């Protein structure tokens, strides 16, 4: 075990100063101001950076805010186009596809995708850098130097510290020194089609089967099912909207059917705020209350609101349309609640999985997405028969009950 004053060990996500922590549990807030680890600059300067940036200039954690933002937006735009290419699914693209179909024909929906994908492909080839980085588990011989002001403290005060008593390390008096500066890569090295600098040393077949070994991890399985359930609700909207709202008593046109997704879009925006900035604020607040220690399970409390609103939205959407109630109830409030649940539930679950198992985050995402796709694929076919008018209310009641059951399982798992 490390003793106070000795170099601090760090791995990719676990930060410890003489304290062994459960994987996923990290020292996020420096309550005492004694940690020599790198901290956030500016507001909330007591937040410890997890994982810790290295001295490598090509470490993505050392990129400038502009460089990070550009790469984020390049991938975000690509992801948005990918979601649109799947039958123009999602609340925004259904609205756009309705107007494009009426004005220019359905073929132009795909021509626009070809144009946008061509532009983003060129940008990715010449500007998108490889962001994978294999962070060293520990620095076997970290080197530190003392600032002159710190080394002269005893001379100024006339007091010598007792060598038998461990003294706290001041963050402003110790700076890490890199014994072997790492040169930055050139532009053509960054744009190379194949990168081996940070490649995984494991065999490809081992990497292919390893994610499926995580089937024995209940938390990963639960996250995969929860994310798959969100895709179920998205499939439910895309499969049933046209039939429900183009027929009497609504008799909406093509564009009007697409407009029914505006409420889901608005709900999704609020959901992303709930599962993103608000979730991070809540984690930080709970960590301060927990003596600076962050536990991944803190995020699970934020799932209560999305689960309740999602279940209520499913009932309002299905039963409202089945009973011929005003479209405001089903296509308005109901889809807005569903959009809120999709936007927040998936984000919270995925972040929880990454926080809980940081060492196998990539493999966890592979299994989670596999489970999600299997559930989404199966539900698209399974919903065809139950969504007939005579069985519509039974189908909606069933899926709402399934959603509530997984909420109950989440609460029991959290308490355990």
Buried (B, 14 or more C-beta within 10 A) or exposed (E): EEEEEEBBBBBBBBBBBEEEEEBBBBBBBBBEEEBBBBBEEEEEEBBBBBBBEBBBEBBBBBBEEEEBEBBEEBBEBBEBBEBBBEEBBBBBBBBBBBEBBEEEEEEEBBEBBEEBBEEBEEBBEEEBBBBEBEBEEEBEEBEEEEEEEBEEBEEEEEEEEEEEEEEEBBBEBBEBEEEEEEEEBEEEEBBEEEBEEEEEEEEEEEEEEBBEEBEEBEBBBBBBBBBBBBBBBBBBBBBBBBBBBBEEEBEBEBBBBBBBBBBBBBBBBBBBBBBBEBBEEBBBEBBBEBEBBBBBBBBBBBBEBBBBBBBBBBBBBBBBBBEEBEBEBBBBBBBBBBBBBBBBBBBBBBBBBBBBBBBBBEBBBBBBBBBBBEBBEEBBEBBEEBBEEEEBBEBBBBBBEBBBEBBEBBBEEEEE
